[in-house]
């Protein structure tokens, strides 16, 4: 019974945190659409800082030593996590928040496919049936009627980013399960490694794209709404910290596929939000 309540608690918290992240991220990306990578960099850095602070406050949170072999073992997870950060943000930037989950609607089928290929097992008919319903809902969701406002209809590029995001999340969920043994099964250690590695990659990418220099230029302008960007980074950083641990715990106490079934429930809640 205790394990059951733990599963329900972790999955429920993950759902709420993910829903908040969608709408706050959208608000910030609307305010600074050209700083997508830098915004994700700040989120990763915030998570790393909060994990460091938490480790000082309680002995239950341990920060791992930075070892080359561990970094090498976790490199696939870190790279996929970074790609997921970028594709998620690009998708949310290009579509309305209410249709963000529709654009990423292939997460569950792709996760089932990745799990089946990686484990060389055949999913049950019940799982395939549920995934088929979700896939049908995805194609139904992107077949919009003509009376919807133009801004509400996702662009092909936004849907493509959504597909890449779905694929990244599918691989990420599977890699989390296989990466936990490298950090002694600790979700906080894995979150620390993942976010620290993502911060390094995203920081370098923001420099290559020129976003860091554009950010410095924008901060000197009097007409830029820096408060939205600053508060948005703070809120998403805190929730990103919480959801990072909750997401890893969700995969740890359930499975990649079960975790994605709970994510589908988030999609329903998000799509029910009004467009204006």
N, C-alpha and C positions, 0 to 999 in steps of 0.2 A: 504493500500500500504506500510506503514511504517513497519507493522508487517511482511509482505511478504519479504521485503528487509532485515529485521533482520534475518529471517530464512535462506535466501540465503547466507547472509554474514557469519553467524555462521557455517552453514554446509560446506561452501566452505573452510573456514579457518581450520575447523577440518580435512577436507580431505588432505589439503596440509601439515599440521603439522604431521598427522599420517603417511604420505608417507615419510617425512624426518626421522621420528623416526625409521621406519623399517630399513632403510639402515645404519643409524648411529649406531643403536643398534647392527646390524649384524657385523659391523666393530669392535666394542668393544668386543663383545662376541667371535669373532675370535681371538682377542688378549689375552683374558683372559677367556677361556671357563670354568675354574674351579671356577670362582668367580661370577656365575650367580646370586645367591641370594644377595650377597653383592652389586653387581652392581645395582640391583633393589632397595636396601636399600638406596644407595646414591641418586638415582633419587627421591625417596620419600622425603628424607631429604632436597634436593635442592628445591623441590616444596614448602615445609613448610617454608623454609627460605625466598624464594622469596615472598610468601604470607605475611610473617611478615614485610619484607622490604616495600612491596607495601602498606600495611596498614599504615605505617608511612608516606608514601609519599602522600597518598590521603585518605580522609575520606570516599570515596565511597566503599573502601574495609575494612570490619570489621572482626576482628578476634574474634571468639566466646570464651566465658568463658568455661573452661573445667569442665563440670558438669557430675556427674555419671549417672543421668537419661538419658541425651542426648547420652552419650557414650553407654549406654545399648540399647537405641532405634536404634542406628546406627551400633551396633555390627554386624548384618547380612551383611550389606553393606561393612563394613571394612574387614570382613573375606573373602567375595567373591572377593573384590577388591585385596586383598593380593594374593589369589589363582590365580586370573587373571594375576597379575604381574609375578608370578613364571611360570605358564604354557605358557604364552606368550614368556618369555625369553627362556625357555627350547625348545619350538617349533622352535623359530628363530635360536637358537644355532645349532639345528640338521638338519635344512633344508636350502636350498639356499634362499636368500632374495626374488628372483623372484617367488619362489613357496610358500613363507610364507603365502600369502593370500589364496592360494589354500588349503593349509593344514588347514587353519582356515575357510574354505568355508561353514561350517555348521552354522555360526553365525546367518544368517537371518532365516532359517527354525526353529532353536532352539529358537530364540527370539519369533517368532510367536507362537510356541508351549507353551513356558513359559507364554506369555501374555494371551493366550487362557485359560490355566489351572488356572492361578492366578486370572483372572477376570471372569472366568466361562462364557466366550463368545465364539461364533463361528466366526472365521475369514471369510471374504468375499471370494467369488470364485476368484476375481481378485488377492487378496493377496496370496491365496493358489497357484494360477497359476504362479505368479512371483516366489514364493518360490520353486515351483517344477522345474522351469527352472534353478534357482540357484543351487539346489541340483543335477540336472542332470549335470550341468557344473562342480560341485565338483567331481563327480565320473569320468567324462570325463577327468578332469584335472589330476587325480592321475593315470590314465591309460596311462602310458608313452610308447613311442615307444623305440625300442631297440637301436636306433642310438644316443640317448642322452648320454652325458658324465655321468659316474657313480656318480660323486659328485653332479650332478644336480637332481638326483632322490631321493625324500624324503624316509627316512627309515620308517618302520612301527611304530617305537617308536616316531619318529618325527610327523607322522600323528596322533598318539594317543594323543600326547601333544596338537596338533592343535585342536582336537575334545574337549579336556578338556578346552582349552582356549576358544573355541567357546561357550561352555556351561557356563563358568564363565562369559563371556561378556554378554550373554543373560540374566542371572540372575542379573548381575550388572545393566544393562539398566533398568530393571523392578524395581529393588530396589532403583535406583536413583529417579525415579518418586514418589515412595511411601515414600522416606526419606526426600525429600525437605521440607515438612511441619514441620519437627522437627527442622529445622534451618531457619524458617520464609521464606522459598523459596529462600534463598540466595545460589547461585552457588559457591561463593568464600568460604563461611562458610562450605558448604558440602565438597568442595575440601580440605579444611584445615583439617577437621575431618578425612576424608578418608585417606589422605596421612600421617597424623600424626599417625593414628592407624596402617596403613600398615608399616610405618617405625619402629614402636615398634615391630610388629610381625616379620618383615623381619630381623631386627637387632638380635632378639633372635634366629631366625632360622639360621642365618649366624654363630652365636657363636656355636650352637649345631652341625652344619655341619663342623665346623673348618675352614670356609672360611675366617673369620676375622684374624685368626692366620696365615693362608697361605698367605693372602695379606701382612701382616707385613713381612713375610719371603721373599716374592717376591720383595718387595720394596728395600730390602738390596742387591739384586743381580744386577750386572752391565749389564747383558745381557737381562734384561727384558725391554720391550718397554713401560715404564710407561707413556710416553707422549700421546700415543693413548688412554690409559685407562683414563687419567686425562681429556684430551680434550673431549673425547667421553662422559664422565660423565657430563661435563659442558654443552655441546650442548644438550644432551638428557634431562638433568635436566631442562634447560630452556624451551625446547619444551614440555617436560612432564608437566611443570607448565602451559603452554599455552593450551595444549590439554586437560588437566584435567578440566580446566574451560570451554573450548569450548565444550567438550563432554557432560558435565552436562547441559550446556546451550542448546545444540542441543536436548537433551532429553526433557528438560524443555519446549522449545518453539515448539516442534513437538510432538513426541511420541517415545517409545522404538522401535517400528517396523519401523517407518519412518526414525529414526536415523540409523538403520541398513541397510535400503535401500541405504542411502548415503554412508555407509561404503562399500557396494558392488562396488560402483564406484571406491573407493580406490583400491580394488582388481584388477580391470581392469588395472589401471595405473601402479600398482606394477608389475603385471605379464608381462606387455609389456616391462619392462626393460631387457637389455641384460644379459646373463648369465656370461659373462666374461668382 
